[in-house]
Amino acid sequence: MTRHPAVAALGLGAASALALPPVHAVPVLLVTLPAFLGLLGAAKNARAALVLGLGFGWGHHILGTYWVTHALFTDLARWWWLVPVAAPGLAVPLAVFSLLPALAAWGAPAGWRRVLAFSGAWVLAEMLRGVIFTGFPWNLLGTVWAFSALPLQPAALVGVHGLSLLTVLIACLPALRSWRWGALGVVVLAGWMGFGAWRLADAEPALEETRLILVQGNVAQDLKWQEDQRLPIFQRYLRLTEEAGRAAHEAHPHARIVVIWPETASPFLLAQDEQARRAIAAALPPNAVLLAGTVRADWGADGRLARVYNSLVGVGPDGGLLTVFDKAHLVPFGEYMPLGGLLPIRMVTGGMDFTPGPGPVSISLPGIPAFSPLICYEVIFPGQVVGAERPAWLLNVTNDAWFGHSAGPYQHLASARLRAVEEGLPMVRVAQTGISAVFDARGRALGRLGLGGTGSLTAWLPPVAVPTIFSWLGLLIPGFFAMIALLASKFWRGHYKSMQEQN
């Protein structure tokens, strides 16, 4: 073994991040995870195993979330001191969740029981990461398969955490040093892909009733709130809306048209600004509606600003306000100050925390199938994107301009795609600078606007699929299988000898 196991663990964790979007170098896990298990097997005590787990997790999340540094470039004069520490600092609390699988693997006998212990504990740690301190289930290992709809299909049964469990199990099989285990991995992978092919065998027919227009204004974050840029930005969105709306109406005059702008696309407070809504109505094609991201505000009786919200509003063809949805899952340091403001880091312009909304809901508007809105990273939470009433589609509006041309927007897109498969619902994603896309209920891409592009995407709203098993039972399913794997590693000895006994 290496003379510096902690450094080796750090490198293996970083290398494992290459499997994540947008690289998707999934085979690297066949090397990094077995090598990490080898380091854990050689650890002299639990403390050494925990150090290895922390090193692996730190390396994995530094490379996986390096893109957070891009947000600082929007105001470098103010945040220059954070540039060298932002990604390593964020990776520290995320790395803590690697302690559980490291300790579980160290405490299990070598061989298949260690693989089971590591796999089950890894997924349980992923699930904990999604809920502790408001949760941050970013870069779950199951997202490594989001380069195509085919390998994502088991998520309809077990969710992204179930994909993570399968991924870790298969990737760790080389640690067993047996062709039989390798053959089993090939069989499981073949069955996995065969299930995906079976689910994708039939194309979903277009409903040809609701025509979607996704508008991607491509506004740089450092320009977004400059006073002299507000009107030009608004006019850009109006122009793109008018051009695409006219073409869509001419091609399909009887279709209901829904125009969608991304998160905080409007530089004006649309819920309060009637003049801005009238300008929007003038740009819309006949009988169309607009769903737009905007900041919303409440004022007190004394005329002072009381609350602000990150919202999605509906604007009718007469400029009327049709609906308002307020974001519930706010971003720490971006939309509110955690820990009572002990850390003086506020990335969003303004000195007031945003107020959270009520959570997932299903919104019905005249002539439009009911939808559940998800603002920004609300879409990354598996099992938490649909309210009590099942909608016909999911709408994710986001502003990924914070993260520039980095891995961040691709990783965010992967989460959105997985929610479509898990819930059996079409996903419409509209991003400020990209990547905007339409996915059907099985995660197939029906249209896409690339990162950094300016324009619009027109597509039919895909049909809803039957509810998936995951949409019924949610996180209970992957949690159950992860616990089974962990318990089996401790209590089920079976008829197989461990690697240690064989050697």
Summary of the structure (lengths in Angstrom):
residues: 503
radius of gyration: 23.9
end to end distance: 16.5
largest distance: 78.7
contacts: 1786
relative contact order: 0.13
helix: 51%
strand: 16%
